[in-house]
Amino acid sequence: MTAGPDRSRLVLLLVAALMLGLIGVAWAAGGSPDGPASDPANEPASDAEPTTAPTPSSTPDTPAPSAPATPVAPPPPATAATLPGGRTRVFGGGHFLVAYYGTAGTGSLGVLGETGPDQAIRRLRRAARPFARPGRPVQPVYELIVTVADGGPGPDGDFSHDIDRAAVRSYVRAAHRDGALLLLDLQPGRSDFLTVAKRWEWALRQPHVGLALDPEWRMKRRERPGQVIGSVRAREVNRVSAWLSQLTATHQLPEKLFVLHQFRTSMIEDVRRVRPRAGLAMVQHVDGFGTRTQKRATYGAVARPSQFSMGFKLFYDEDVNRMGPREVHRLRPRVRFISFQ
């Protein structure tokens, strides 16, 4: 029995084992000669390393500074509402008020209604100009009767009616355009002033719109406008002024004109109890007509300058030898508001 072939097979097995060992060593040292080289781009990025190449302003060791936040400008302050000319007080800057009085669409209740609101400013400025004095510029005013007393009870039984809102809006716009004040005048009949005033709140929210109460047309039960001279108690006036003062504060409005018409002491009962109100320019407006002597006597009997700024009315038709600007400025206590009817 011979051993040659067995030894040959043994040698071949040893050579093969040796070659496999050498290939394993080479793979462990550098990878397979046919395999792809290791590439960081093919590896998942770690949380600690950037996935992009560093730039001059950013390296892996020094993080780039964040860009400064863009400053946010503070909101602009709310524009404060003002009266014509930018003032906040009715008589500020020494202003002297001159008004045309009446209602819309008719001249029967005063000169204001003889024209429309677009034409009224020219006539009013002509009438106002002579009242100006050095340091006392004139301020035009539209005094518009928005609630008119009636001889009959009407559907609601209060002996008064409101004029059309569209007409009032036209005066609100015209006064704003013309640099005028608008004064809403109330003749409430048997209703009370506060109830009527609240119906006009939408207009009174405008900075240049004020309120006037006319007690001549404030009727008690069983009284009729035109048959008696009406009256109002201070308590009712105070309720209206408190409401209007609060409205002015709530809507951050400038000072409002608040006028009480009077030509008899009995028209405002216990007038000494009428309270001043924050945000209101309180005016007592003396309305009697007649001769100059009669008007001066009425003014002297009624005026309460310790409580109010003073107003005075001139009548185109009813006054006898109507006072001019010089005579008005000579009145004492001093007048600050004149109206034409």
PETAQUI-V513042 format. One record per residue. RES is the residue in one small letter. D_CENTER is the distance of its C-alpha to the mean C-alpha in Angstrom with 2 decimals. Layout:
RES | D_CENTER
RES | D_CENTER
This chain:
m | 127.44
t | 125.53
a | 122.17
g | 121.05
p | 118.37
d | 116.72
r | 116.41
s | 114.86
r | 112.17
l | 111.45
v | 111.01
l | 108.58
l | 106.47
l | 106.32
v | 105.26
a | 102.50
a | 101.23
l | 101.23
m | 99.19
l | 96.59
g | 96.29
l | 95.72
i | 92.97
g | 91.18
v | 91.29
a | 89.89
w | 86.99
a | 86.06
a | 86.08
g | 84.05
g | 83.32
s | 85.07
p | 86.04
d | 84.63
g | 81.30
p | 77.88
a | 76.98
s | 74.31
d | 70.84
p | 67.72
a | 65.60
n | 67.29
e | 66.54
p | 63.38
a | 61.03
s | 60.94
d | 57.85
a | 59.05
e | 59.72
p | 57.56
t | 58.23
t | 57.83
a | 59.82
p | 58.53
t | 56.72
p | 56.87
s | 53.57
s | 54.44
t | 57.78
p | 58.86
d | 59.31
t | 56.02
p | 52.88
a | 50.53
p | 47.55
s | 44.29
a | 41.83
p | 39.03
a | 35.74
t | 33.23
p | 30.56
v | 27.13
a | 24.40
p | 21.65
p | 18.24
p | 16.29
p | 13.86
a | 10.20
t | 8.96
a | 7.51
a | 5.35
t | 8.51
l | 10.75
p | 13.47
g | 15.68
g | 13.38
r | 14.07
t | 12.23
r | 14.89
v | 15.94
f | 19.54
g | 19.11
g | 21.70
g | 23.92
h | 22.13
f | 24.06
l | 22.34
v | 24.27
a | 23.45
y | 25.10
y | 25.44
g | 26.35
t | 25.45
a | 25.24
g | 28.53
t | 30.97
g | 32.05
s | 33.81
l | 31.02
g | 30.05
v | 29.86
l | 26.35
g | 27.77
e | 30.73
t | 28.90
g | 26.08
p | 22.60
d | 23.66
q | 26.63
a | 25.36
i | 23.82
r | 27.30
r | 28.93
l | 26.23
r | 26.41
r | 30.18
a | 30.08
a | 27.67
r | 29.49
p | 32.47
f | 30.39
a | 29.26
r | 31.17
p | 31.48
g | 28.56
r | 26.90
p | 24.95
v | 23.92
q | 20.47
p | 20.79
v | 19.39
y | 19.80
e | 20.82
l | 21.06
i | 23.11
v | 21.51
t | 23.97
v | 27.47
a | 30.48
d | 33.55
g | 37.26
g | 37.78
p | 36.39
g | 34.90
p | 34.71
d | 32.88
g | 34.90
d | 32.15
f | 33.18
s | 29.83
h | 27.87
d | 24.36
i | 24.24
d | 23.39
r | 19.81
a | 20.45
a | 21.27
v | 18.07
r | 16.09
s | 18.35
y | 17.47
v | 13.68
r | 14.50
a | 17.24
a | 15.47
h | 12.85
r | 15.95
d | 18.09
g | 16.08
a | 16.44
l | 14.80
l | 15.14
l | 16.79
l | 17.56
d | 21.14
l | 22.80
q | 26.58
p | 27.00
g | 30.79
r | 32.12
s | 28.87
d | 26.92
f | 23.75
l | 21.67
t | 22.80
v | 21.87
a | 18.47
k | 17.43
r | 18.37
w | 15.59
e | 12.78
w | 11.44
a | 11.14
l | 10.12
r | 6.72
q | 6.19
p | 6.06
h | 9.71
v | 11.09
g | 13.47
l | 16.44
a | 20.21
l | 23.05
d | 26.48
p | 29.20
e | 31.90
w | 30.98
r | 30.57
m | 33.88
k | 35.94
r | 38.14
r | 40.74
e | 39.09
r | 38.22
p | 35.83
g | 37.91
q | 40.83
v | 39.50
i | 36.92
g | 34.41
s | 33.05
v | 30.64
r | 31.15
a | 29.08
r | 28.53
e | 26.61
v | 24.51
n | 23.76
r | 22.68
v | 20.11
s | 18.84
a | 18.75
w | 16.69
l | 14.14
s | 14.15
q | 13.61
l | 10.70
t | 9.04
a | 10.30
t | 9.57
h | 5.79
q | 6.32
l | 5.69
p | 8.65
e | 11.82
k | 12.27
l | 15.55
f | 17.78
v | 21.16
l | 24.46
h | 27.10
q | 30.67
f | 34.10
r | 36.32
t | 36.35
s | 36.88
m | 33.58
i | 31.65
e | 34.10
d | 34.23
v | 31.51
r | 32.27
r | 30.68
v | 27.19
r | 25.15
p | 22.70
r | 19.28
a | 17.04
g | 13.84
l | 15.59
a | 17.78
m | 20.70
v | 22.90
q | 26.28
h | 27.08
v | 30.85
d | 31.71
g | 35.48
f | 37.48
g | 41.07
t | 43.03
r | 41.81
t | 43.90
q | 42.51
k | 38.90
r | 39.57
a | 41.32
t | 38.47
y | 35.97
g | 38.26
a | 38.79
v | 35.20
a | 33.12
r | 31.96
p | 30.58
s | 30.84
q | 28.02
f | 25.88
s | 25.11
m | 27.35
g | 26.95
f | 29.79
k | 30.46
l | 32.87
f | 34.54
y | 35.94
d | 38.65
e | 39.32
d | 39.45
v | 42.91
n | 43.06
r | 39.30
m | 38.05
g | 36.92
p | 34.49
r | 37.25
e | 38.05
v | 34.47
h | 34.01
r | 37.25
l | 36.13
r | 36.08
p | 33.92
r | 31.82
v | 29.49
r | 25.97
f | 24.76
i | 27.09
s | 26.76
f | 29.24
q | 30.48
